[in-house]
Amino acid sequence: MDAIFYDVMVIVSLSVMTLGIVGILRMPDIYTKLHGASKSVFLGIVLLSMSATVVATEAMIYRIILIALLVVMTTPISSHVIGAAAYRMQERMETPGAVDETHTLLPDSEEPDEPTWRL
Amino acid sequence: MHDVVFYIALLWLVVLFCVCVVMVAKAKSGLVRVLSLDTLTLVLVALLIVYSVTTETSYYLDAALVLALISFIGVIAAARYHSERRLF
């Protein structure tokens, strides 16, 4: 029964990761590509490791939990750093209907000033 | 874990890995490349977890842990270097 549960969960989490990678491939700019990487692939890995604790031996359960905790802590930080670096590099928003309240990153806005803040 | 599902999962993850390698090679900007490298490392971590849980060898999990850590540091360093042109 546990093995069947693990089989189903592996297939589900691999589907979620595939959706995330399709999102990275299809989204038009870096700000929307971050959605696929920081939500779908990340949550697929967390689901995979959570379901792996059902069938794993005791020596492996703690390591799997440690991996899951590490990924949960580090993925939001790295996504934030990539997003902030893209904003600082003045990467344009290619998405239709994108809203930028500073009016500097949209494709039809004028040439932006040099950023004053540092990452 | 049943053998059929194990081989399907391994094949699936290898396909995802190859797609990530192509994304890294063909990325248009540097930050998309950094993002794709992060995704590639997560796919590799998933591959190691599936393989080690099925074959019941716990050594691969240590490799997955170290890989996740190094990926985090690498992404932060690369994104910072890309935007600041220096590390510190």
N, CA and C atoms of all chains as a GROMACS GRO file, in nm:
protein
  621
    1MET      N    1   0.083  -0.121   0.000
    1MET     CA    2   0.000   0.000   0.000
    1MET      C    3   0.086   0.126   0.000
    2ASP      N    4   0.191   0.125   0.084
    2ASP     CA    5   0.281   0.240   0.087
    2ASP      C    6   0.352   0.256  -0.046
    3ALA      N    7   0.389   0.142  -0.107
    3ALA     CA    8   0.461   0.149  -0.235
    3ALA      C    9   0.372   0.209  -0.343
    4ILE      N   10   0.243   0.169  -0.342
    4ILE     CA   11   0.151   0.224  -0.442
    4ILE      C   12   0.133   0.374  -0.422
    5PHE      N   13   0.120   0.414  -0.293
    5PHE     CA   14   0.108   0.558  -0.262
    5PHE      C   15   0.230   0.634  -0.313
    6TYR      N   16   0.349   0.575  -0.291
    6TYR     CA   17   0.471   0.642  -0.335
    6TYR      C   18   0.477   0.650  -0.487
    7ASP      N   19   0.434   0.543  -0.556
    7ASP     CA   20   0.431   0.545  -0.702
    7ASP      C   21   0.345   0.660  -0.753
    8VAL      N   22   0.222   0.668  -0.699
    8VAL     CA   23   0.129   0.772  -0.744
    8VAL      C   24   0.187   0.910  -0.717
    9MET      N   25   0.248   0.927  -0.598
    9MET     CA   26   0.300   1.059  -0.562
    9MET      C   27   0.420   1.097  -0.648
   10VAL      N   28   0.503   0.999  -0.685
   10VAL     CA   29   0.616   1.030  -0.773
   10VAL      C   30   0.566   1.078  -0.908
   11ILE      N   31   0.464   1.010  -0.962
   11ILE     CA   32   0.412   1.053  -1.092
   11ILE      C   33   0.351   1.193  -1.081
   12VAL      N   34   0.276   1.219  -0.972
   12VAL     CA   35   0.214   1.351  -0.956
   12VAL      C   36   0.321   1.460  -0.944
   13SER      N   37   0.425   1.435  -0.864
   13SER     CA   38   0.525   1.540  -0.844
   13SER      C   39   0.607   1.560  -0.971
   14LEU      N   40   0.632   1.452  -1.048
   14LEU     CA   41   0.703   1.472  -1.174
   14LEU      C   42   0.618   1.552  -1.272
   15SER      N   43   0.485   1.531  -1.269
   15SER     CA   44   0.398   1.612  -1.355
   15SER      C   45   0.406   1.759  -1.316
   16VAL      N   46   0.407   1.786  -1.185
   16VAL     CA   47   0.415   1.926  -1.140
   16VAL      C   48   0.547   1.989  -1.184
   17MET      N   49   0.658   1.912  -1.174
   17MET     CA   50   0.787   1.966  -1.217
   17MET      C   51   0.788   1.989  -1.368
   18THR      N   52   0.724   1.900  -1.443
   18THR     CA   53   0.718   1.919  -1.588
   18THR      C   54   0.641   2.045  -1.622
   19LEU      N   55   0.530   2.070  -1.549
   19LEU     CA   56   0.454   2.193  -1.574
   19LEU      C   57   0.540   2.316  -1.546
   20GLY      N   58   0.621   2.311  -1.440
   20GLY     CA   59   0.709   2.424  -1.410
   20GLY      C   60   0.809   2.449  -1.521
   21ILE      N   61   0.867   2.341  -1.576
   21ILE     CA   62   0.968   2.360  -1.681
   21ILE      C   63   0.902   2.409  -1.809
   22VAL      N   64   0.780   2.361  -1.838
   22VAL     CA   65   0.706   2.415  -1.952
   22VAL      C   66   0.679   2.564  -1.931
   23GLY      N   67   0.649   2.603  -1.806
   23GLY     CA   68   0.630   2.744  -1.775
   23GLY      C   69   0.754   2.826  -1.800
   24ILE      N   70   0.871   2.772  -1.761
   24ILE     CA   71   0.996   2.845  -1.785
   24ILE      C   72   1.021   2.859  -1.935
   25LEU      N   73   0.988   2.754  -2.010
   25LEU     CA   74   1.010   2.761  -2.154
   25LEU      C   75   0.917   2.860  -2.222
   26ARG      N   76   0.792   2.867  -2.177
   26ARG     CA   77   0.690   2.939  -2.254
   26ARG      C   78   0.673   3.084  -2.212
   27MET      N   79   0.707   3.118  -2.088
   27MET     CA   80   0.682   3.254  -2.040
   27MET      C   81   0.774   3.354  -2.111
   28PRO      N   82   0.726   3.477  -2.136
   28PRO     CA   83   0.802   3.567  -2.223
   28PRO      C   84   0.921   3.637  -2.158
   29ASP      N   85   0.916   3.669  -2.030
   29ASP     CA   86   1.030   3.742  -1.974
   29ASP      C   87   1.070   3.682  -1.839
   30ILE      N   88   1.178   3.735  -1.784
   30ILE     CA   89   1.239   3.673  -1.666
   30ILE      C   90   1.147   3.682  -1.544
   31TYR      N   91   1.068   3.788  -1.536
   31TYR     CA   92   0.982   3.804  -1.417
   31TYR      C   93   0.874   3.698  -1.412
   32THR      N   94   0.821   3.658  -1.527
   32THR     CA   95   0.720   3.552  -1.528
   32THR      C   96   0.781   3.413  -1.533
   33LYS      N   97   0.903   3.402  -1.588
   33LYS     CA   98   0.972   3.273  -1.584
   33LYS      C   99   0.999   3.231  -1.440
   34LEU      N  100   1.018   3.330  -1.351
   34LEU     CA  101   1.044   3.299  -1.211
   34LEU      C  102   0.928   3.224  -1.147
   35HIS      N  103   0.805   3.246  -1.196
   35HIS     CA  104   0.691   3.174  -1.140
   35HIS      C  105   0.709   3.023  -1.153
   36GLY      N  106   0.746   2.980  -1.276
   36GLY     CA  107   0.762   2.837  -1.298
   36GLY      C  108   0.870   2.776  -1.213
   37ALA      N  109   0.984   2.847  -1.201
   37ALA     CA  110   1.095   2.791  -1.125
   37ALA      C  111   1.067   2.792  -0.975
   38SER      N  112   1.010   2.904  -0.927
   38SER     CA  113   1.002   2.918  -0.781
   38SER      C  114   0.875   2.859  -0.723
   39LYS      N  115   0.776   2.825  -0.803
   39LYS     CA  116   0.659   2.758  -0.746
   39LYS      C  117   0.649   2.613  -0.786
   40SER      N  118   0.645   2.588  -0.920
   40SER     CA  119   0.610   2.452  -0.962
   40SER      C  120   0.722   2.352  -0.936
   41VAL      N  121   0.843   2.383  -0.984
   41VAL     CA  122   0.952   2.288  -0.968
   41VAL      C  123   0.984   2.268  -0.820
   42PHE      N  124   0.980   2.379  -0.747
   42PHE     CA  125   1.008   2.375  -0.603
   42PHE      C  126   0.904   2.291  -0.528
   43LEU      N  127   0.776   2.315  -0.556
   43LEU     CA  128   0.673   2.238  -0.485
   43LEU      C  129   0.672   2.092  -0.530
   44GLY      N  130   0.711   2.066  -0.656
   44GLY     CA  131   0.723   1.927  -0.699
   44GLY      C  132   0.829   1.854  -0.620
   45ILE      N  133   0.941   1.918  -0.596
   45ILE     CA  134   1.048   1.854  -0.518
   45ILE      C  135   1.004   1.833  -0.374
   46VAL      N  136   0.933   1.930  -0.317
   46VAL     CA  137   0.887   1.914  -0.178
   46VAL      C  138   0.788   1.798  -0.168
   47LEU      N  139   0.697   1.787  -0.265
   47LEU     CA  140   0.601   1.677  -0.265
   47LEU      C  141   0.672   1.543  -0.280
   48LEU      N  142   0.774   1.540  -0.367
   48LEU     CA  143   0.850   1.416  -0.388
   48LEU      C  144   0.920   1.372  -0.261
   49SER      N  145   0.983   1.465  -0.190
   49SER     CA  146   1.054   1.425  -0.069
   49SER      C  147   0.958   1.392   0.044
   50MET      N  148   0.843   1.462   0.050
   50MET     CA  149   0.746   1.428   0.154
   50MET      C  150   0.691   1.288   0.135
   51SER      N  151   0.665   1.250   0.008
   51SER     CA  152   0.613   1.116  -0.014
   51SER      C  153   0.722   1.010  -0.003
   52ALA      N  154   0.849   1.050  -0.023
   52ALA     CA  155   0.957   0.953  -0.008
   52ALA      C  156   0.976   0.911   0.136
   53THR      N  157   0.936   0.995   0.231
   53THR     CA  158   0.951   0.956   0.372
   53THR      C  159   0.857   0.841   0.409
   54VAL      N  160   0.758   0.810   0.326
   54VAL     CA  161   0.667   0.700   0.358
   54VAL      C  162   0.737   0.566   0.344
   55VAL      N  163   0.821   0.554   0.239
   55VAL     CA  164   0.882   0.424   0.211
   55VAL      C  165   1.029   0.416   0.251
   56ALA      N  166   1.091   0.529   0.288
   56ALA     CA  167   1.235   0.527   0.313
   56ALA      C  168   1.267   0.461   0.447
   57THR      N  169   1.392   0.415   0.459
   57THR     CA  170   1.438   0.362   0.587
   57THR      C  171   1.470   0.479   0.680
   58GLU      N  172   1.497   0.444   0.807
   58GLU     CA  173   1.507   0.551   0.906
   58GLU      C  174   1.630   0.639   0.886
   59ALA      N  175   1.738   0.579   0.832
   59ALA     CA  176   1.860   0.659   0.810
   59ALA      C  177   1.838   0.761   0.699
   60MET      N  178   1.743   0.732   0.609
   60MET     CA  179   1.724   0.822   0.497
   60MET      C  180   1.619   0.927   0.523
   61ILE      N  181   1.526   0.900   0.617
   61ILE     CA  182   1.416   0.994   0.640
   61ILE      C  183   1.469   1.129   0.685
   62TYR      N  184   1.567   1.128   0.776
   62TYR     CA  185   1.616   1.255   0.829
   62TYR      C  186   1.687   1.334   0.720
   63ARG      N  187   1.762   1.262   0.635
   63ARG     CA  188   1.831   1.335   0.527
   63ARG      C  189   1.732   1.393   0.428
   64ILE      N  190   1.625   1.315   0.400
   64ILE     CA  191   1.525   1.367   0.306
   64ILE      C  192   1.457   1.490   0.364
   65ILE      N  193   1.425   1.486   0.495
   65ILE     CA  194   1.362   1.602   0.558
   65ILE      C  195   1.456   1.721   0.556
   66LEU      N  196   1.586   1.692   0.574
   66LEU     CA  197   1.686   1.800   0.572
   66LEU      C  198   1.693   1.863   0.432
   67ILE      N  199   1.691   1.778   0.329
   67ILE     CA  200   1.693   1.831   0.192
   67ILE      C  201   1.570   1.917   0.167
   68ALA      N  202   1.452   1.866   0.211
   68ALA     CA  203   1.328   1.941   0.187
   68ALA      C  204   1.331   2.075   0.260
   69LEU      N  205   1.380   2.074   0.385
   69LEU     CA  206   1.388   2.200   0.462
   69LEU      C  207   1.484   2.297   0.394
   70LEU      N  208   1.597   2.244   0.346
   70LEU     CA  209   1.695   2.331   0.281
   70LEU      C  210   1.636   2.394   0.156
   71VAL      N  211   1.565   2.312   0.076
   71VAL     CA  212   1.506   2.366  -0.048
   71VAL      C  213   1.398   2.468  -0.013
   72VAL      N  214   1.318   2.438   0.090
   72VAL     CA  215   1.212   2.533   0.130
   72VAL      C  216   1.271   2.665   0.176
   73MET      N  217   1.388   2.660   0.242
   73MET     CA  218   1.446   2.785   0.289
   73MET      C  219   1.518   2.861   0.178
   74THR      N  220   1.583   2.790   0.085
   74THR     CA  221   1.671   2.861  -0.008
   74THR      C  222   1.603   2.904  -0.137
   75THR      N  223   1.501   2.833  -0.182
   75THR     CA  224   1.443   2.868  -0.313
   75THR      C  225   1.379   3.007  -0.315
   76PRO      N  226   1.301   3.049  -0.212
   76PRO     CA  227   1.248   3.186  -0.216
   76PRO      C  228   1.358   3.291  -0.216
   77ILE      N  229   1.469   3.264  -0.146
   77ILE     CA  230   1.577   3.363  -0.141
   77ILE      C  231   1.642   3.377  -0.278
   78SER      N  232   1.670   3.262  -0.342
   78SER     CA  233   1.739   3.272  -0.471
   78SER      C  234   1.647   3.332  -0.577
   79SER      N  235   1.516   3.302  -0.569
   79SER     CA  236   1.424   3.363  -0.664
   79SER      C  237   1.417   3.514  -0.644
   80HIS      N  238   1.415   3.556  -0.518
   80HIS     CA  239   1.414   3.700  -0.489
   80HIS      C  240   1.539   3.767  -0.542
   81VAL      N  241   1.655   3.700  -0.527
   81VAL     CA  242   1.780   3.761  -0.573
   81VAL      C  243   1.780   3.774  -0.724
   82ILE      N  244   1.729   3.670  -0.794
   82ILE     CA  245   1.724   3.677  -0.941
   82ILE      C  246   1.629   3.788  -0.986
   83GLY      N  247   1.513   3.799  -0.919
   83GLY     CA  248   1.418   3.904  -0.955
   83GLY      C  249   1.473   4.043  -0.930
   84ALA      N  250   1.542   4.060  -0.816
   84ALA     CA  251   1.598   4.191  -0.784
   84ALA      C  252   1.711   4.226  -0.881
   85ALA      N  253   1.790   4.125  -0.920
   85ALA     CA  254   1.897   4.152  -1.016
   85ALA      C  255   1.839   4.190  -1.151
   86ALA      N  256   1.729   4.124  -1.192
   86ALA     CA  257   1.666   4.160  -1.320
   86ALA      C  258   1.610   4.301  -1.314
   87TYR      N  259   1.551   4.339  -1.200
   87TYR     CA  260   1.497   4.474  -1.187
   87TYR      C  261   1.609   4.577  -1.190
   88ARG      N  262   1.720   4.543  -1.127
   88ARG     CA  263   1.832   4.638  -1.125
   88ARG      C  264   1.899   4.648  -1.261
   89MET      N  265   1.902   4.536  -1.334
   89MET     CA  266   1.959   4.538  -1.469
   89MET      C  267   1.864   4.602  -1.569
   90GLN      N  268   1.746   4.648  -1.525
   90GLN     CA  269   1.644   4.712  -1.609
   90GLN      C  270   1.599   4.621  -1.722
   91GLU      N  271   1.579   4.492  -1.692
   91GLU     CA  272   1.523   4.402  -1.793
   91GLU      C  273   1.379   4.442  -1.819
   92ARG      N  274   1.342   4.451  -1.948
   92ARG     CA  275   1.209   4.497  -1.984
   92ARG      C  276   1.106   4.387  -1.959
   93MET      N  277   0.983   4.428  -1.924
   93MET     CA  278   0.873   4.334  -1.908
   93MET      C  279   0.805   4.313  -2.043
   94GLU      N  280   0.813   4.191  -2.098
   94GLU     CA  281   0.757   4.162  -2.229
   94GLU      C  282   0.613   4.113  -2.222
   95THR      N  283   0.565   4.082  -2.099
   95THR     CA  284   0.434   4.022  -2.086
   95THR      C  285   0.326   4.120  -2.126
   96PRO      N  286   0.224   4.080  -2.206
   96PRO     CA  287   0.113   4.170  -2.236
   96PRO      C  288   0.037   4.207  -2.109
   97GLY      N  289   0.006   4.335  -2.094
   97GLY     CA  290  -0.068   4.379  -1.978
   97GLY      C  291   0.015   4.387  -1.852
   98ALA      N  292   0.146   4.392  -1.864
   98ALA     CA  293   0.229   4.401  -1.745
   98ALA      C  294   0.215   4.538  -1.680
   99VAL      N  295   0.218   4.541  -1.547
   99VAL     CA  296   0.204   4.665  -1.473
   99VAL      C  297   0.333   4.691  -1.398
  100ASP      N  298   0.396   4.805  -1.426
  100ASP     CA  299   0.514   4.844  -1.349
  100ASP      C  300   0.487   4.982  -1.291
  101GLU      N  301   0.480   4.990  -1.159
  101GLU     CA  302   0.438   5.116  -1.098
  101GLU      C  303   0.548   5.220  -1.101
  102THR      N  304   0.672   5.181  -1.132
  102THR     CA  305   0.776   5.283  -1.144
  102THR      C  306   0.784   5.337  -1.286
  103HIS      N  307   0.710   5.275  -1.382
  103HIS     CA  308   0.704   5.319  -1.522
  103HIS      C  309   0.841   5.326  -1.586
  104THR      N  310   0.929   5.233  -1.554
  104THR     CA  311   1.061   5.234  -1.618
  104THR      C  312   1.088   5.107  -1.695
  105LEU      N  313   1.019   4.997  -1.667
  105LEU     CA  314   1.058   4.869  -1.724
  105LEU      C  315   0.966   4.822  -1.835
  106LEU      N  316   0.860   4.895  -1.865
  106LEU     CA  317   0.770   4.851  -1.971
  106LEU      C  318   0.836   4.877  -2.107
  107PRO      N  319   0.798   4.800  -2.212
  107PRO     CA  320   0.866   4.815  -2.341
  107PRO      C  321   0.851   4.952  -2.404
  108ASP      N  322   0.741   5.024  -2.376
  108ASP     CA  323   0.721   5.154  -2.440
  108ASP      C  324   0.756   5.270  -2.349
  109SER      N  325   0.816   5.244  -2.234
  109SER     CA  326   0.854   5.355  -2.147
  109SER      C  327   0.991   5.408  -2.191
  110GLU      N  328   1.022   5.530  -2.147
  110GLU     CA  329   1.143   5.595  -2.196
  110GLU      C  330   1.265   5.530  -2.131
  111GLU      N  331   1.381   5.572  -2.177
  111GLU     CA  332   1.506   5.511  -2.130
  111GLU      C  333   1.522   5.538  -1.980
  112PRO      N  334   1.545   5.434  -1.900
  112PRO     CA  335   1.547   5.454  -1.755
  112PRO      C  336   1.677   5.519  -1.707
  113ASP      N  337   1.668   5.578  -1.588
  113ASP     CA  338   1.786   5.636  -1.526
  113ASP      C  339   1.872   5.524  -1.468
  114GLU      N  340   1.990   5.563  -1.427
  114GLU     CA  341   2.077   5.468  -1.358
  114GLU      C  342   2.016   5.437  -1.220
  115PRO      N  343   2.007   5.310  -1.182
  115PRO     CA  344   1.947   5.279  -1.051
  115PRO      C  345   2.033   5.331  -0.937
  116THR      N  346   1.967   5.378  -0.833
  116THR     CA  347   2.041   5.437  -0.721
  116THR      C  348   2.064   5.338  -0.608
  117TRP      N  349   1.992   5.223  -0.609
  117TRP     CA  350   2.006   5.130  -0.498
  117TRP      C  351   2.088   5.011  -0.541
  118ARG      N  352   2.142   4.942  -0.444
  118ARG     CA  353   2.225   4.825  -0.472
  118ARG      C  354   2.155   4.701  -0.421
  119LEU      N  355   2.191   4.588  -0.483
  119LEU     CA  356   2.130   4.462  -0.446
  119LEU      C  357   2.182   4.415  -0.311
  120MET      N  358   0.910   0.048  -0.426
  120MET     CA  359   0.860   0.111  -0.548
  120MET      C  360   0.864   0.009  -0.661
  121HIS      N  361   0.760   0.009  -0.741
  121HIS     CA  362   0.754  -0.090  -0.848
  121HIS      C  363   0.852  -0.055  -0.960
  122ASP      N  364   0.901  -0.158  -1.027
  122ASP     CA  365   1.008  -0.138  -1.124
  122ASP      C  366   0.965  -0.051  -1.241
  123VAL      N  367   0.841  -0.074  -1.287
  123VAL     CA  368   0.796   0.000  -1.405
  123VAL      C  369   0.792   0.150  -1.375
  124VAL      N  370   0.736   0.184  -1.259
  124VAL     CA  371   0.725   0.326  -1.222
  124VAL      C  372   0.864   0.385  -1.200
  125PHE      N  373   0.954   0.303  -1.145
  125PHE     CA  374   1.091   0.350  -1.123
  125PHE      C  375   1.159   0.386  -1.254
  126TYR      N  376   1.146   0.296  -1.355
  126TYR     CA  377   1.210   0.326  -1.483
  126TYR      C  378   1.143   0.442  -1.553
  127ILE      N  379   1.009   0.450  -1.541
  127ILE     CA  380   0.939   0.564  -1.601
  127ILE      C  381   0.987   0.694  -1.538
  128ALA      N  382   1.000   0.694  -1.404
  128ALA     CA  383   1.042   0.816  -1.334
  128ALA      C  384   1.185   0.853  -1.372
  129LEU      N  385   1.274   0.752  -1.383
  129LEU     CA  386   1.412   0.783  -1.422
  129LEU      C  387   1.417   0.842  -1.562
  130LEU      N  388   1.342   0.780  -1.654
  130LEU     CA  389   1.342   0.829  -1.792
  130LEU      C  390   1.286   0.971  -1.800
  131TRP      N  391   1.178   0.993  -1.725
  131TRP     CA  392   1.113   1.124  -1.722
  131TRP      C  393   1.210   1.231  -1.671
  132LEU      N  394   1.280   1.197  -1.561
  132LEU     CA  395   1.372   1.296  -1.503
  132LEU      C  396   1.490   1.322  -1.596
  133VAL      N  397   1.536   1.218  -1.666
  133VAL     CA  398   1.648   1.240  -1.759
  133VAL      C  399   1.603   1.330  -1.875
  134VAL      N  400   1.478   1.310  -1.921
  134VAL     CA  401   1.425   1.398  -2.026
  134VAL      C  402   1.418   1.542  -1.976
  135LEU      N  403   1.367   1.561  -1.852
  135LEU     CA  404   1.360   1.695  -1.795
  135LEU      C  405   1.500   1.756  -1.783
  136PHE      N  406   1.596   1.671  -1.745
  136PHE     CA  407   1.734   1.719  -1.732
  136PHE      C  408   1.788   1.767  -1.866
  137CYS      N  409   1.760   1.689  -1.973
  137CYS     CA  410   1.808   1.729  -2.104
  137CYS      C  411   1.742   1.859  -2.149
  138VAL      N  412   1.612   1.874  -2.119
  138VAL     CA  413   1.543   1.999  -2.153
  138VAL      C  414   1.608   2.116  -2.079
  139CYS      N  415   1.646   2.095  -1.952
  139CYS     CA  416   1.710   2.202  -1.876
  139CYS      C  417   1.847   2.235  -1.935
  140VAL      N  418   1.920   2.133  -1.979
  140VAL     CA  419   2.052   2.160  -2.040
  140VAL      C  420   2.035   2.244  -2.167
  141VAL      N  421   1.934   2.210  -2.247
  141VAL     CA  422   1.909   2.289  -2.369
  141VAL      C  423   1.869   2.431  -2.333
  142MET      N  424   1.787   2.446  -2.226
  142MET     CA  425   1.748   2.581  -2.182
  142MET      C  426   1.870   2.661  -2.138
  143VAL      N  427   1.964   2.598  -2.066
  143VAL     CA  428   2.085   2.669  -2.024
  143VAL      C  429   2.167   2.710  -2.146
  144ALA      N  430   2.176   2.620  -2.243
  144ALA     CA  431   2.261   2.649  -2.359
  144ALA      C  432   2.200   2.758  -2.447
  145LYS      N  433   2.067   2.762  -2.457
  145LYS     CA  434   2.003   2.852  -2.552
  145LYS      C  435   1.939   2.973  -2.487
  146ALA      N  436   1.972   3.003  -2.360
  146ALA     CA  437   1.908   3.115  -2.291
  146ALA      C  438   1.948   3.246  -2.357
  147LYS      N  439   1.852   3.341  -2.362
  147LYS     CA  440   1.879   3.467  -2.431
  147LYS      C  441   1.955   3.565  -2.342
  148SER      N  442   1.924   3.568  -2.211
  148SER     CA  443   1.994   3.661  -2.123
  148SER      C  444   2.061   3.582  -2.011
  149GLY      N  445   2.151   3.647  -1.943
  149GLY     CA  446   2.227   3.579  -1.841
  149GLY      C  447   2.145   3.535  -1.722
  150LEU      N  448   2.045   3.615  -1.686
  150LEU     CA  449   1.964   3.578  -1.570
  150LEU      C  450   1.875   3.459  -1.599
  151VAL      N  451   1.827   3.446  -1.724
  151VAL     CA  452   1.750   3.327  -1.760
  151VAL      C  453   1.838   3.204  -1.751
  152ARG      N  454   1.966   3.222  -1.785
  152ARG     CA  455   2.060   3.110  -1.774
  152ARG      C  456   2.079   3.070  -1.628
  153VAL      N  457   2.092   3.168  -1.540
  153VAL     CA  458   2.106   3.138  -1.398
  153VAL      C  459   1.982   3.064  -1.346
  154LEU      N  460   1.865   3.112  -1.387
  154LEU     CA  461   1.739   3.049  -1.346
  154LEU      C  462   1.730   2.905  -1.396
  155SER      N  463   1.773   2.883  -1.521
  155SER     CA  464   1.768   2.748  -1.576
  155SER      C  465   1.867   2.656  -1.505
  156LEU      N  466   1.983   2.711  -1.467
  156LEU     CA  467   2.079   2.630  -1.392
  156LEU      C  468   2.022   2.588  -1.257
  157ASP      N  469   1.950   2.680  -1.192
  157ASP     CA  470   1.886   2.647  -1.065
  157ASP      C  471   1.784   2.534  -1.083
  158THR      N  472   1.704   2.544  -1.188
  158THR     CA  473   1.606   2.440  -1.217
  158THR      C  474   1.673   2.306  -1.246
  159LEU      N  475   1.785   2.312  -1.321
  159LEU     CA  476   1.860   2.190  -1.354
  159LEU      C  477   1.908   2.120  -1.227
  160THR      N  478   1.956   2.200  -1.131
  160THR     CA  479   2.002   2.140  -1.007
  160THR      C  480   1.887   2.077  -0.929
  161LEU      N  481   1.770   2.143  -0.931
  161LEU     CA  482   1.655   2.085  -0.860
  161LEU      C  483   1.613   1.953  -0.923
  162VAL      N  484   1.617   1.945  -1.058
  162VAL     CA  485   1.583   1.820  -1.126
  162VAL      C  486   1.683   1.710  -1.088
  163LEU      N  487   1.811   1.748  -1.078
  163LEU     CA  488   1.912   1.650  -1.040
  163LEU      C  489   1.892   1.602  -0.897
  164VAL      N  490   1.851   1.693  -0.807
  164VAL     CA  491   1.821   1.654  -0.669
  164VAL      C  492   1.705   1.555  -0.665
  165ALA      N  493   1.602   1.581  -0.747
  165ALA     CA  494   1.488   1.489  -0.752
  165ALA      C  495   1.530   1.352  -0.804
  166LEU      N  496   1.619   1.352  -0.906
  166LEU     CA  497   1.670   1.225  -0.960
  166LEU      C  498   1.744   1.146  -0.853
  167LEU      N  499   1.828   1.216  -0.775
  167LEU     CA  500   1.904   1.147  -0.670
  167LEU      C  501   1.812   1.094  -0.562
  168ILE      N  502   1.707   1.170  -0.526
  168ILE     CA  503   1.614   1.124  -0.423
  168ILE      C  504   1.542   0.997  -0.470
  169VAL      N  505   1.489   0.999  -0.592
  169VAL     CA  506   1.417   0.883  -0.644
  169VAL      C  507   1.508   0.761  -0.649
  170TYR      N  508   1.632   0.781  -0.699
  170TYR     CA  509   1.723   0.668  -0.714
  170TYR      C  510   1.762   0.610  -0.580
  171SER      N  511   1.793   0.698  -0.483
  171SER     CA  512   1.841   0.646  -0.355
  171SER      C  513   1.730   0.584  -0.272
  172VAL      N  514   1.607   0.636  -0.283
  172VAL     CA  515   1.497   0.576  -0.208
  172VAL      C  516   1.464   0.437  -0.264
  173THR      N  517   1.472   0.423  -0.398
  173THR     CA  518   1.437   0.294  -0.457
  173THR      C  519   1.545   0.189  -0.433
  174THR      N  520   1.672   0.228  -0.450
  174THR     CA  521   1.778   0.129  -0.430
  174THR      C  522   1.820   0.119  -0.284
  175GLU      N  523   1.761   0.199  -0.195
  175GLU     CA  524   1.787   0.196  -0.052
  175GLU      C  525   1.934   0.215  -0.018
  176THR      N  526   2.000   0.302  -0.092
  176THR     CA  527   2.135   0.344  -0.053
  176THR      C  528   2.129   0.491  -0.018
  177SER      N  529   2.176   0.526   0.103
  177SER     CA  530   2.155   0.662   0.151
  177SER      C  531   2.267   0.756   0.110
  178TYR      N  532   2.370   0.706   0.037
  178TYR     CA  533   2.482   0.795   0.007
  178TYR      C  534   2.443   0.902  -0.094
  179TYR      N  535   2.354   0.867  -0.183
  179TYR     CA  536   2.315   0.965  -0.285
  179TYR      C  537   2.243   1.084  -0.223
  180LEU      N  538   2.181   1.064  -0.107
  180LEU     CA  539   2.111   1.176  -0.044
  180LEU      C  540   2.209   1.282   0.005
  181ASP      N  541   2.328   1.238   0.049
  181ASP     CA  542   2.431   1.337   0.087
  181ASP      C  543   2.471   1.420  -0.033
  182ALA      N  544   2.486   1.352  -0.147
  182ALA     CA  545   2.520   1.426  -0.270
  182ALA      C  546   2.411   1.525  -0.305
  183ALA      N  547   2.284   1.485  -0.288
  183ALA     CA  548   2.173   1.575  -0.320
  183ALA      C  549   2.174   1.696  -0.228
  184LEU      N  550   2.204   1.672  -0.100
  184LEU     CA  551   2.208   1.782  -0.002
  184LEU      C  552   2.316   1.884  -0.039
  185VAL      N  553   2.437   1.833  -0.070
  185VAL     CA  554   2.548   1.922  -0.105
  185VAL      C  555   2.517   1.996  -0.235
  186LEU      N  556   2.452   1.925  -0.328
  186LEU     CA  557   2.418   1.988  -0.456
  186LEU      C  558   2.320   2.102  -0.437
  187ALA      N  559   2.220   2.083  -0.349
  187ALA     CA  560   2.123   2.189  -0.323
  187ALA      C  561   2.192   2.310  -0.259
  188LEU      N  562   2.283   2.284  -0.164
  188LEU     CA  563   2.355   2.395  -0.098
  188LEU      C  564   2.440   2.473  -0.198
  189ILE      N  565   2.518   2.401  -0.280
  189ILE     CA  566   2.608   2.468  -0.373
  189ILE      C  567   2.528   2.545  -0.477
  190SER      N  568   2.411   2.489  -0.516
  190SER     CA  569   2.327   2.560  -0.612
  190SER      C  570   2.279   2.692  -0.556
  191PHE      N  571   2.240   2.692  -0.428
  191PHE     CA  572   2.193   2.817  -0.364
  191PHE      C  573   2.302   2.923  -0.366
  192ILE      N  574   2.422   2.884  -0.320
  192ILE     CA  575   2.533   2.981  -0.317
  192ILE      C  576   2.566   3.028  -0.458
  193GLY      N  577   2.566   2.933  -0.554
  193GLY     CA  578   2.601   2.968  -0.690
  193GLY      C  579   2.503   3.063  -0.754
  194VAL      N  580   2.374   3.041  -0.729
  194VAL     CA  581   2.272   3.130  -0.788
  194VAL      C  582   2.287   3.270  -0.731
  195ILE      N  583   2.306   3.280  -0.601
  195ILE     CA  584   2.319   3.414  -0.542
  195ILE      C  585   2.443   3.485  -0.594
  196ALA      N  586   2.556   3.412  -0.602
  196ALA     CA  587   2.679   3.474  -0.652
  196ALA      C  588   2.664   3.515  -0.797
  197ALA      N  589   2.604   3.429  -0.879
  197ALA     CA  590   2.593   3.460  -1.022
  197ALA      C  591   2.499   3.577  -1.046
  198ALA      N  592   2.384   3.582  -0.975
  198ALA     CA  593   2.290   3.692  -0.995
  198ALA      C  594   2.351   3.823  -0.947
  199ARG      N  595   2.423   3.819  -0.837
  199ARG     CA  596   2.484   3.940  -0.785
  199ARG      C  597   2.594   3.989  -0.876
  200TYR      N  598   2.673   3.894  -0.927
  200TYR     CA  599   2.779   3.934  -1.019
  200TYR      C  600   2.722   3.988  -1.148
  201HIS      N  601   2.609   3.932  -1.189
  201HIS     CA  602   2.548   3.977  -1.315
  201HIS      C  603   2.496   4.120  -1.304
  202SER      N  604   2.444   4.155  -1.184
  202SER     CA  605   2.386   4.288  -1.174
  202SER      C  606   2.486   4.392  -1.126
  203GLU      N  607   2.587   4.351  -1.049
  203GLU     CA  608   2.679   4.450  -0.991
  203GLU      C  609   2.814   4.452  -1.060
  204ARG      N  610   2.844   4.348  -1.141
  204ARG     CA  611   2.974   4.329  -1.202
  204ARG      C  612   3.085   4.307  -1.100
  205ARG      N  613   3.048   4.274  -0.978
  205ARG     CA  614   3.148   4.236  -0.878
  205ARG      C  615   3.074   4.157  -0.772
  206LEU      N  616   3.149   4.085  -0.688
  206LEU     CA  617   3.083   3.997  -0.592
  206LEU      C  618   3.056   4.064  -0.460
  207PHE      N  619   3.150   4.145  -0.408
  207PHE     CA  620   3.132   4.203  -0.275
  207PHE      C  621   3.138   4.355  -0.280
   0.00000   0.00000   0.00000
